[in-house]
Structure formats: structure tokens, C-alpha cells
Amino acid sequence: MKAIGVMTFGGPEVLHVFELPEPHAGAGEVRIRVHAASVNPTDTLFRAGSQAARLSGRPAPYVPGMDVARVIDELGADADNRLKVGDRVVALVIPAGPHGGAYAEYVVMPATSVVLAPAGVDFPAASTLLLNGLTARLALDALALDAGQTMAVTGAAGAFGGYVIQLAKTDGLSVIADASRSDQTLVRSLGADYVLDRGDTFA
């Protein structure tokens, strides 16, 4: 199978296409035929060497990518019975794990890392859901704000900021957000109650 990975760590120029053995699902695992994988800041850090110590002793190439979406095409023994071959799914992949990251034609991971993709959402959009969405959910849970309280969201037009706004509104919070003039309509559509010009005066 084809995969995008690195032999050495560095900038975007170290990414190359490799031909790697096709993986297969083991016990408790599923294999996804990849259609879309998102690019997150964690992926650029991985490419630059943030996980080098964890990869020590493993042969290169190292394949980045944490978010993936497509269809299950292989189930290992004892895999979660919620899932079946042909399901449209999204999954969170650990690039420093035994099977590498999501930038490959096929990805194998524990069935517990896989959930059904939202209905009506295409694969590129679905592939952005888990890392940003889960991070937003965990951040809001850590804040433990009560319904009716107000929070400020910076970087509101980005993927993470957008999820924070939508989840905050679901939690009953009032949201003040910043955005450039060109992004303010988008940020309002996500549910922000007040949208201010982005800049040093926002805080």
C-alpha cells in the first residue's frame, strides 16, 4: 500500500510517498480503507520529531496522521460487535503506535478507537471531527462552567474554536468570540452570541 511518511524529522520537505506492506486486523482490531485524513498541529509536530523518543528502535518510515475517515474493510477476531465491514466510520489513530498513522491507504487500529461517522457528513469533513471535537469537549469539561455563564473563544473560525462554540452553546453557555471581518459570518452561524474583531484588543 502507499503511505506518506518520513525517514528523518523536519519540515514538510521530509514527507515522501512510500510503498509499505498492507496491514491486516488482529484480535480486537479493525482495518479502515482510508478516504480522508486531516492535518492537525500534532501531525506537524510528529513530522518534526516530537515523538522521536517513542519511535526509537523502530524502523522508518514513520507515518503521521491522527484523524481518519472511510469504511471498515476488515474485522479482526473479537472486534467490537457494534461494527461491521462496510460501516462508514471515523477513528482516532496513534501514529507512534504499532501500526503507524493515518496517512496511508489502509490503517489498522483497536476497534475501541472507531465510531460510526455522522450521517450526511462527507469523509473530508468527518475526518476533522475526533481530535478537534474531543479536545473541545475535554476543555469545556475541565472548565466546568454552569449553563448561563459566559466564555470567550479566541481563534473561533478554526476547527477547534468552531467545535468549542457549538459545544458551549449546547451546554447553555453564552459565547463571545473573535474573528477577522471575513470570518465573522461563519462564527455567528456556529452560534456565537457576540463576535468581535480579532486583534490585540479582544482580551
N, C-alpha and C positions, 0 to 999 in steps of 0.2 A: 504494500500500500504506500501511497505518497503521504508524507508528513512534512511540516515546516518546523525546523529546529535549529539548534546552534551547536557548533563544535567547540567554540570558545565564547566567552561572555563579552558583551559590549553593546554598541548601538545597533540601530536597525540593519546596518550593513552586514551583521554577522548571521542574519537569518537566511537559511537556504532550504531548498526542497530536497528531501531525501527519500529513498526507497527503503522501506523498513518491512520486516516480516509482519504479516497480517495476524493480529492478536485474536484470541478466542476466549469466550467467557468461561471462567472456572466456577466452582461451587459458590453460590450466593452472589454471583456477578451477572451483569448484562453487558451486551455489546450493542453500541449505537453506531449506525451508519450516519456519519456527520453531514449535515446540510449547512449549518451555520455555527460559527464560534465567534464570540465577541472579543474585543480587545479592551482590557482593563488596565489601570495603573499597575496592578500586581503583576500583570503579564510583562510589562516593560521592565519592571524591577527584576523579575525572574530572568529575563533575557540578559540583563546587565550583571547578574551574578548574585542576587540576594539569597538564593538557595544553594549556593555553591557548596557549602559545608555539608548539607544534607545529601548532595549528589556525589560526594567524594567516594571514589571507589567504583562508581557505576560508569559504564562506557558511554561516551557521547555517540550520537547526538542527543541533546536534551530538548524535549518538545514542550513549549509553553502552552498556555490556554486553560482557563478555569471554567468558563461558561460554554455550554454546548446545547444544541437543539437538533432533533431529527427523529428518526424512527428506530425502535428496537428491532434488530435483525437476528439476535441470538440470545438465548437464556441459558445460564448455567444451572446445574443441579441445585435444588433448594433455593432458587431465586424467589423473591417476593411474589406471592400469588396475586398481588394487585396488578401485576404487569404481564403483558403477553407480546409475542412477536407481532410487529405491525403497529404497536402503540406509538402515537406522537408524543414525545417526551422532551423535557429539559433536564439537565443534570449539572451538578457541580463536581468538577474534576480537580484532583490534586496533582499538579504537574510533577512534583517531587516524589509522587507515589510510584508503585511498582510498574504501572502501565504508561506513565508519562501523561502529557497534557492533551488538550482538546484540538490542537492544530494538526489534525490527521484525518484520513478518510474513515477510519474506524477507531472507536475509543471503548475500552473496557473499564468498568468501574463497579463498585459494590451496588447492588440493587437498592440499598438504602439511600444512595445519593441521587436517585432518579425519581421524578414525579411526572405525572401527565401534564402536557403543555396545555395552557388555557385554550379553550375552544375559540375559533375565529381569529387567532393571532398567528401571523406567518412566522416562519422559522427565524429569520433575522431578528425580528422584534422579540420573539420568545427567548432567544439566546442571551438577551441582556437582562433577563429577569432575576436570576437567582442571586448572583453576587451582590449586585446593587440593591435589590429588593430586601434580601436578608440583612445586609448591613444597615439599611434604613430602619428595618423593624427592630433590630437589636439596639440601635442608637436610641430610638424612641422608648423602648422598654427600659433602657438604662436611665433615661431622664425621668421616667415615671410621672409625667405630668397628668393632671386631672382634666377631665373634659371642661371646657370653658377657659382654660388657661391659654396664654399666648406664647408662641415661639417664633424666632427669626430663623430663616433659612437663607444662607448665602450660597452662591453657585446654583441657584434654583432652576436654571434652564438645563443643567446637566442631568445625566441619567440618575445619579444618586439623589440629587436635590429634588428631582421630579417625583421620585418614589417617596421621599420624606414628606413632601407636601400632601400627596394623595393619602398616605397612611395617617398623617397627622389629622387631616380632615375627617377620616373615618373614625379616628379616636375622639372627635369632638373638639379639637383644638382650633384656635384662631391662628392664622399664619400670616406673618409679614415676610415678604421675600424681596430679594434684589434681583435685577435683571437689566441687561442692556436694553435700549429702546427697541431694538429689533426682536427681542425675545419676550417682551412684556405680554403680548397677546397670548403666547404659548403658556407662560407661567400663570396667567389668570385662568386659562382654560383648565389647568391642573387643579385649581381650587383655591389658590392663594387669595386671602381676603384683602390684602394691601400689597401693592407691588411698587417698589421704589427704584429709582435709578441706581444702577450698580456703580460703586466707586468708594473712595475713602470715607465719605460722609455717611455711609449706610449705618455703621455701628453707632 
